[in-house]
Amino acid sequence: MEFADEKIAALLNEAEKLEVSNDILAGPVQIGNQYYEFEERAFYDDRVKIYMPKDFDELPESYKKIKYPSSERPEIIKSDEHGVVNITLNRVDNDLEEEWVAELTDGMKAMMKKLNPAYVFYSDGVEAVGEKNIGYLEFKSPALDGFMYNLMFLFEFDGQTVMGTFCCMYKEYTNWRDIAFQIVKTIRVVKGEEQT
């Protein structure tokens, strides 16, 4: 009888897994042992929109100084409750046009490889998201407490460059990788005249 109960429990667990969507736009998503609900957030006068977990908040200033020691840290750093999984956005004083995104992405990768030979690059390219070209670089980098998984992305906004990153501990990257790419694919830039 006990064996039958174990089989039933296993079947219920499998059925539960099938019911959980991994689409961040379709409701709660299980990532590791936790469920996250995503919502669209607006930045830069409500003109840059991106989906991220509802419970991601601004990283406290004390954590920012540790995690991003450079004085040129990103303007926006949203994080999980532990400060481990981050999504950042930063406007860079660098002119950019849609057709230059691939060239800038390639240049960023070359520069980063030269400055940080310990980085391990996995994939890169340009993704068409709506009317925007979004360049991306996927890589592993050393950190104080192990390795980090990074998905860096960049796009044109009002003729300038916006750079963002998704990062988490490398040991968690299999849980987050697909989610990180989905986040990037939700980026929308609202033209000034389209604002309501």
Backbone bond lengths (Angstrom), bond angles and torsions (degrees), N, CA, C in turn:
res aa  C-N    CA-C-N  psi(-1)  N-CA   C-N-CA  omega(-1)  CA-C   N-CA-C  phi
1 M - - - 1.454 - - 1.532 111.03 -
2 E 1.340 115.89 -40.09 1.464 120.47 -179.17 1.530 110.46 -61.48
3 F 1.328 116.53 -38.70 1.460 121.05 -179.99 1.534 110.74 -61.82
4 A 1.333 116.48 -41.62 1.465 120.95 178.66 1.525 110.56 -63.31
5 D 1.321 117.95 -39.93 1.468 121.77 177.94 1.525 111.03 -62.05
6 E 1.323 116.15 -40.03 1.463 120.24 178.71 1.533 110.69 -64.91
7 K 1.349 116.56 -39.52 1.465 120.36 178.66 1.530 110.78 -64.90
8 I 1.325 115.96 -41.68 1.467 120.60 179.15 1.527 109.73 -63.38
9 A 1.330 116.99 -45.15 1.472 121.34 179.40 1.524 110.42 -60.70
10 A 1.336 116.63 -41.67 1.470 120.56 179.56 1.528 110.37 -64.67
11 L 1.336 117.50 -41.85 1.468 121.13 178.25 1.525 111.49 -63.79
12 L 1.328 116.57 -41.49 1.466 120.41 177.51 1.521 110.95 -63.07
13 N 1.322 117.10 -41.49 1.469 120.65 177.70 1.519 111.02 -61.73
14 E 1.332 117.65 -42.36 1.461 121.55 178.47 1.529 110.92 -64.20
15 A 1.332 116.51 -42.81 1.467 120.61 179.19 1.525 110.41 -62.96
16 E 1.332 116.31 -39.41 1.470 120.73 179.06 1.526 110.62 -63.85
17 K 1.317 116.81 -40.50 1.463 120.86 179.17 1.527 111.02 -63.38
18 L 1.334 116.42 -39.02 1.457 120.59 -179.41 1.526 111.76 -66.29
19 E 1.338 117.20 -31.61 1.457 121.61 -178.32 1.519 112.64 -74.25
20 V 1.329 117.57 -24.14 1.455 121.42 -176.73 1.524 109.08 -79.96
21 S 1.303 116.14 119.97 1.452 121.43 179.07 1.529 109.16 -79.81
22 N 1.310 116.44 152.19 1.461 118.74 172.67 1.528 110.27 -109.81
23 D 1.342 115.90 18.13 1.460 122.90 178.91 1.529 108.34 -94.73
24 I 1.326 116.69 115.75 1.469 120.00 -175.42 1.520 112.94 -65.64
25 L 1.326 117.77 -16.70 1.462 121.13 179.39 1.528 112.30 -91.89
26 A 1.338 117.58 -5.70 1.463 121.14 -173.61 1.527 113.92 -108.21
27 G 1.317 117.81 14.32 1.461 119.08 179.19 1.515 111.10 121.80
28 P 1.333 116.36 -169.75 1.471 119.58 -177.28 1.528 112.03 -58.03
29 V 1.330 115.13 143.77 1.458 123.00 -179.01 1.519 107.53 -123.06
30 Q 1.321 116.05 133.95 1.463 119.25 176.02 1.514 108.78 -87.54
31 I 1.341 115.23 124.52 1.461 122.00 177.22 1.518 105.82 -125.88
32 G 1.326 116.04 111.84 1.463 119.51 -172.30 1.522 108.00 65.01
33 N 1.324 116.41 -127.57 1.464 121.30 -179.68 1.522 112.79 -99.83
34 Q 1.308 117.16 10.09 1.459 120.76 -174.28 1.532 110.39 -121.82
35 Y 1.329 115.37 151.30 1.460 121.51 175.98 1.522 109.23 -104.06
36 Y 1.326 116.11 137.85 1.456 121.87 179.03 1.520 109.17 -125.89
37 E 1.323 115.31 137.83 1.446 120.86 172.41 1.523 106.85 -107.47
38 F 1.317 117.19 135.61 1.459 121.90 -176.18 1.518 110.82 -104.37
39 E 1.335 114.62 149.11 1.463 120.85 175.99 1.521 108.40 -143.10
40 E 1.325 114.67 155.46 1.459 119.33 177.50 1.518 109.33 -79.58
41 R 1.318 116.35 129.16 1.464 122.42 176.76 1.523 108.10 -113.75
42 A 1.334 116.14 149.01 1.461 121.39 -178.32 1.527 110.17 -116.30
43 F 1.325 116.19 139.96 1.464 122.96 -179.04 1.528 109.00 -135.48
44 Y 1.311 115.77 167.50 1.463 122.31 177.54 1.530 110.54 53.06
45 D 1.324 113.89 67.51 1.476 121.69 -179.78 1.527 111.74 56.55
46 D 1.312 116.18 39.10 1.471 123.61 177.41 1.524 113.53 63.15
47 R 1.326 117.67 23.92 1.463 119.96 -176.73 1.521 113.80 -105.34
48 V 1.321 117.46 -14.33 1.470 121.06 174.33 1.521 106.35 -116.17
49 K 1.334 115.83 121.35 1.463 120.55 -176.02 1.525 109.57 -121.19
50 I 1.323 114.42 141.28 1.466 120.81 -177.66 1.523 108.52 -154.20
51 Y 1.319 116.19 142.06 1.464 120.74 176.37 1.520 109.55 -84.16
52 M 1.337 114.96 139.65 1.455 121.59 174.47 1.523 108.77 -153.36
53 P 1.332 117.85 165.15 1.465 118.89 179.99 1.532 111.54 -57.32
54 K 1.330 115.57 138.12 1.468 121.93 -178.59 1.520 112.08 -56.64
55 D 1.333 116.63 -36.30 1.462 118.99 -174.72 1.530 113.77 -88.28
56 F 1.335 118.34 6.58 1.461 120.14 174.27 1.529 108.20 -77.08
57 D 1.320 115.95 125.34 1.460 122.07 179.81 1.519 109.95 -118.45
58 E 1.323 114.81 171.20 1.469 120.28 176.67 1.531 108.48 -60.42
59 L 1.313 116.31 131.86 1.462 121.61 178.37 1.528 108.23 -65.41
60 P 1.344 118.16 129.73 1.467 119.57 179.36 1.526 111.96 -56.68
61 E 1.323 115.43 147.17 1.469 122.06 -176.53 1.526 112.60 -53.28
62 S 1.332 117.31 -41.10 1.471 120.48 -178.85 1.534 110.90 -62.88
63 Y 1.331 117.81 -37.31 1.463 122.09 177.72 1.528 110.53 -71.62
64 K 1.347 116.16 -37.48 1.469 119.77 -179.83 1.518 110.51 -57.68
65 K 1.325 116.50 -43.44 1.464 120.72 -177.00 1.528 111.62 -65.62
66 I 1.320 116.75 -30.56 1.464 120.53 178.98 1.522 110.58 -80.59
67 K 1.315 116.12 -48.63 1.466 120.89 -174.88 1.526 112.80 -74.58
68 Y 1.336 116.28 -33.96 1.464 122.26 179.80 1.528 107.79 -127.10
69 P 1.341 117.39 75.89 1.471 120.64 -172.26 1.529 115.53 -64.72
70 S 1.319 118.03 -22.61 1.462 120.21 179.45 1.522 109.88 -65.64
71 S 1.330 115.95 144.61 1.467 119.36 177.14 1.531 110.58 -67.77
72 E 1.322 116.84 -14.85 1.452 121.43 178.81 1.529 110.88 -97.70
73 R 1.325 115.42 43.15 1.471 119.87 179.08 1.525 110.04 -69.69
74 P 1.333 117.64 161.17 1.474 120.32 -179.33 1.531 112.47 -57.90
75 E 1.334 114.97 148.65 1.473 120.87 179.03 1.519 111.39 -66.39
76 I 1.319 116.40 -39.92 1.463 121.96 -176.19 1.521 108.14 -119.62
77 I 1.333 116.57 124.18 1.460 121.86 176.96 1.521 107.52 -133.63
78 K 1.323 116.20 104.95 1.462 121.99 176.85 1.521 107.77 -100.57
79 S 1.333 115.89 141.67 1.454 119.28 -171.49 1.516 112.53 -145.40
80 D 1.335 114.84 158.22 1.462 119.39 172.39 1.529 108.34 -71.57
81 E 1.322 116.64 176.22 1.461 121.02 -174.21 1.527 113.54 -63.54
82 H 1.333 117.96 -21.64 1.462 121.48 -178.72 1.529 113.02 -95.78
83 G 1.324 117.49 -5.40 1.455 120.75 -179.00 1.516 113.28 74.76
84 V 1.330 116.94 17.56 1.460 121.08 -174.64 1.528 112.21 -97.93
85 V 1.328 117.16 -40.28 1.465 121.74 179.60 1.521 107.03 -100.98
86 N 1.333 116.88 122.77 1.462 121.17 -174.94 1.525 112.39 -127.95
87 I 1.324 114.15 148.03 1.465 122.27 169.21 1.527 105.56 -126.50
88 T 1.328 116.40 125.05 1.461 120.01 -177.51 1.527 110.52 -121.79
89 L 1.325 115.02 155.84 1.461 122.86 171.85 1.515 107.74 -138.80
90 N 1.324 116.10 142.63 1.447 120.46 -179.59 1.528 109.93 -152.67
91 R 1.330 116.31 125.94 1.470 119.49 173.24 1.520 107.83 -80.82
92 V 1.309 114.71 132.62 1.462 120.76 -178.13 1.523 107.70 -112.68
93 D 1.317 116.47 136.80 1.464 120.88 -179.82 1.529 108.65 -75.97
94 N 1.332 114.63 70.58 1.453 121.73 -176.26 1.526 107.22 -144.82
95 D 1.327 117.14 116.71 1.463 120.21 -179.05 1.527 110.23 -60.79
96 L 1.328 115.56 143.52 1.447 120.06 179.66 1.527 109.54 -151.44
97 E 1.321 115.34 139.88 1.457 122.03 172.44 1.521 107.17 -122.33
98 E 1.333 115.73 156.29 1.472 120.79 -176.53 1.530 112.13 -48.38
99 E 1.321 116.86 -45.54 1.465 119.75 -174.40 1.530 113.22 -73.19
100 W 1.333 118.24 -7.34 1.468 121.16 178.91 1.524 112.71 -95.39
101 V 1.326 118.42 -4.26 1.471 121.35 -172.83 1.529 111.47 -60.03
102 A 1.334 118.26 -44.51 1.471 120.63 -179.46 1.523 110.65 -62.55
103 E 1.318 116.34 -43.36 1.473 121.00 179.99 1.526 110.97 -63.69
104 L 1.331 117.08 -42.49 1.469 120.76 178.47 1.525 110.78 -65.26
105 T 1.328 117.10 -40.00 1.469 121.18 178.99 1.523 110.14 -61.58
106 D 1.327 117.00 -46.59 1.470 120.85 178.15 1.526 111.09 -61.88
107 G 1.336 116.22 -42.16 1.469 120.57 179.49 1.520 111.99 -64.51
108 M 1.335 116.74 -39.84 1.474 120.72 177.93 1.520 110.23 -61.99
109 K 1.326 116.42 -44.51 1.463 119.86 -179.18 1.527 110.53 -62.21
110 A 1.325 117.06 -45.85 1.472 120.87 -179.87 1.524 110.71 -61.04
111 M 1.333 116.88 -43.88 1.460 121.01 179.92 1.528 111.04 -64.73
112 M 1.335 116.72 -44.46 1.456 120.25 -178.87 1.523 111.71 -65.37
113 K 1.332 117.24 -38.69 1.474 120.71 177.37 1.526 110.81 -61.87
114 K 1.326 115.20 -39.96 1.465 120.13 -178.20 1.535 110.57 -69.80
115 L 1.346 116.70 -44.61 1.463 120.99 -177.22 1.522 113.28 -77.96
116 N 1.327 117.05 -26.96 1.469 121.76 -175.61 1.526 110.35 -133.11
117 P 1.335 117.34 75.36 1.469 119.42 -176.35 1.533 113.46 -63.06
118 A 1.339 118.13 -15.10 1.464 120.77 179.39 1.530 112.27 -79.14
119 Y 1.340 117.69 -12.71 1.467 120.30 178.69 1.529 109.20 -68.75
120 V 1.322 115.66 138.63 1.461 121.54 176.26 1.525 106.88 -111.49
121 F 1.336 116.81 115.85 1.463 121.76 -177.77 1.520 110.38 -91.97
122 Y 1.344 115.91 138.85 1.461 121.69 -179.13 1.522 112.31 -108.38
123 S 1.312 116.47 -55.44 1.462 118.81 -179.43 1.518 109.10 -146.27
124 D 1.321 114.89 159.70 1.456 120.90 176.47 1.512 107.57 -157.58
125 G 1.304 115.54 163.67 1.452 119.04 179.34 1.511 111.46 161.79
126 V 1.309 115.22 -164.95 1.461 122.04 177.88 1.517 107.50 -128.83
127 E 1.304 115.97 129.28 1.464 123.07 179.80 1.525 108.16 -110.51
128 A 1.327 117.37 130.31 1.464 120.77 175.12 1.530 107.47 -83.83
129 V 1.322 115.73 116.77 1.467 121.54 -179.87 1.524 106.79 -121.95
130 G 1.313 115.71 107.29 1.461 118.78 -173.67 1.512 108.66 61.03
131 E 1.324 115.99 -125.59 1.461 120.75 179.41 1.532 112.33 -96.12
132 K 1.338 117.24 5.02 1.464 121.23 -176.16 1.517 111.65 -105.21
133 N 1.328 115.31 145.02 1.455 122.25 167.68 1.522 106.22 -94.93
134 I 1.320 115.90 124.22 1.461 119.78 179.64 1.520 108.21 -118.47
135 G 1.330 115.00 115.87 1.457 120.60 177.32 1.513 109.27 -81.91
136 Y 1.337 116.99 149.29 1.467 119.52 178.43 1.520 111.58 -145.41
137 L 1.326 114.25 152.54 1.460 123.59 175.26 1.523 106.85 -134.91
138 E 1.311 116.46 129.06 1.455 121.33 -179.92 1.520 107.46 -114.17
139 F 1.348 116.99 124.58 1.462 119.15 -175.29 1.525 112.68 -155.96
140 K 1.324 114.34 164.05 1.463 123.08 176.14 1.515 107.30 -108.86
141 S 1.344 116.30 135.81 1.462 120.02 -179.70 1.523 109.83 -132.05
142 P 1.337 116.70 149.29 1.464 119.41 176.56 1.526 110.10 -72.75
143 A 1.329 115.63 148.42 1.465 121.70 177.10 1.529 107.68 -138.67
144 L 1.326 117.03 173.80 1.460 121.00 -178.61 1.521 112.65 -57.65
145 D 1.334 116.05 -38.41 1.464 120.03 -174.07 1.527 112.77 -114.02
146 G 1.320 117.54 34.29 1.462 120.74 178.40 1.513 110.97 132.13
147 F 1.322 115.83 -139.88 1.456 121.33 179.56 1.526 109.48 -121.67
148 M 1.342 115.33 152.35 1.459 121.94 178.54 1.524 109.31 -113.73
149 Y 1.327 115.25 145.49 1.457 122.35 169.27 1.526 105.92 -96.36
150 N 1.331 117.05 130.84 1.462 122.25 -177.83 1.516 110.70 -128.54
151 L 1.311 115.83 135.91 1.459 121.69 168.38 1.524 105.15 -122.47
152 M 1.326 115.85 102.33 1.465 121.45 179.16 1.524 107.89 -91.28
153 F 1.324 116.51 139.82 1.457 120.32 178.93 1.525 109.79 -137.99
154 L 1.319 116.20 153.41 1.463 120.09 -179.41 1.521 109.96 -147.38
155 F 1.333 114.30 148.60 1.461 120.08 -178.64 1.518 110.06 -156.96
156 E 1.324 114.90 164.51 1.460 122.34 -179.50 1.522 109.97 -84.98
157 F 1.340 115.12 136.87 1.465 121.77 175.99 1.524 107.64 -144.29
158 D 1.318 116.83 114.62 1.465 122.50 -177.86 1.526 112.46 51.55
159 G 1.342 116.05 41.58 1.462 120.74 176.96 1.510 114.54 78.02
160 Q 1.336 117.44 3.94 1.464 120.94 178.08 1.522 110.36 -121.16
161 T 1.323 115.98 174.65 1.452 122.25 -177.22 1.519 110.53 -96.96
162 V 1.323 116.03 131.81 1.467 121.11 166.96 1.517 106.01 -111.30
163 M 1.335 115.22 127.13 1.461 120.91 177.31 1.512 107.58 -113.77
164 G 1.306 115.26 139.37 1.456 120.42 177.43 1.510 110.08 -136.90
165 T 1.319 114.93 164.57 1.458 119.93 174.67 1.518 109.37 -141.25
166 F 1.293 114.11 150.49 1.451 122.26 163.72 1.515 103.64 -115.30
167 C 1.340 118.71 130.88 1.458 119.18 176.02 1.526 110.85 -143.72
168 C 1.324 113.92 147.80 1.458 122.10 176.01 1.527 107.51 -150.70
169 M 1.317 116.79 171.52 1.457 119.72 176.28 1.530 108.26 -61.84
170 Y 1.315 116.57 140.94 1.459 120.50 -176.43 1.529 111.53 -59.06
171 K 1.330 117.05 -35.02 1.471 119.77 -179.17 1.534 111.63 -64.29
172 E 1.343 117.85 -15.69 1.457 122.42 178.96 1.537 112.80 -101.31
173 Y 1.318 117.20 0.98 1.465 118.80 -170.71 1.528 113.38 -63.53
174 T 1.337 118.62 -31.44 1.467 118.53 179.42 1.530 110.90 -65.53
175 N 1.323 117.20 -29.39 1.468 120.89 177.27 1.530 111.75 -74.86
176 W 1.334 116.81 -33.26 1.460 121.37 -170.06 1.524 115.62 -103.69
177 R 1.323 119.36 -19.27 1.467 121.03 -170.46 1.533 112.75 -55.09
178 D 1.320 117.95 -53.78 1.464 121.28 -179.63 1.531 110.50 -60.02
179 I 1.312 116.42 -40.03 1.471 121.87 179.74 1.532 109.79 -62.97
180 A 1.340 116.64 -43.33 1.466 120.82 -179.88 1.523 111.12 -59.12
181 F 1.330 116.79 -43.95 1.467 119.91 178.25 1.534 111.23 -66.64
182 Q 1.335 116.96 -36.34 1.466 119.09 176.44 1.528 110.72 -63.49
183 I 1.327 116.86 -40.22 1.470 121.06 178.71 1.529 109.58 -58.26
184 V 1.333 116.43 -48.24 1.468 120.81 -179.79 1.533 110.44 -59.40
185 K 1.323 116.95 -38.03 1.466 120.47 -177.97 1.524 113.32 -73.31
186 T 1.333 117.78 -4.93 1.473 120.16 176.67 1.522 112.30 -96.01
187 I 1.322 118.32 -2.33 1.469 120.97 -176.27 1.525 109.94 -63.59
188 R 1.328 114.99 130.77 1.472 121.71 176.05 1.520 108.28 -131.51
189 V 1.315 115.70 136.46 1.460 120.53 173.64 1.523 106.94 -112.77
190 V 1.328 115.75 120.63 1.456 121.85 -178.49 1.522 108.03 -91.40
191 K 1.309 117.00 126.01 1.470 120.93 178.15 1.514 108.63 -68.27
192 G 1.321 116.78 148.37 1.469 122.41 -177.75 1.520 113.01 -50.83
193 E 1.323 116.93 -42.39 1.473 120.18 -177.24 1.528 112.28 -74.80
194 E 1.358 117.91 -14.48 1.467 121.18 -179.76 1.520 112.53 -86.86
195 Q 1.331 117.50 -11.13 1.468 120.21 -177.02 1.517 110.75 -63.80
196 T 1.331 113.48 145.53 1.465 118.37 178.67 1.505 110.37 -108.38
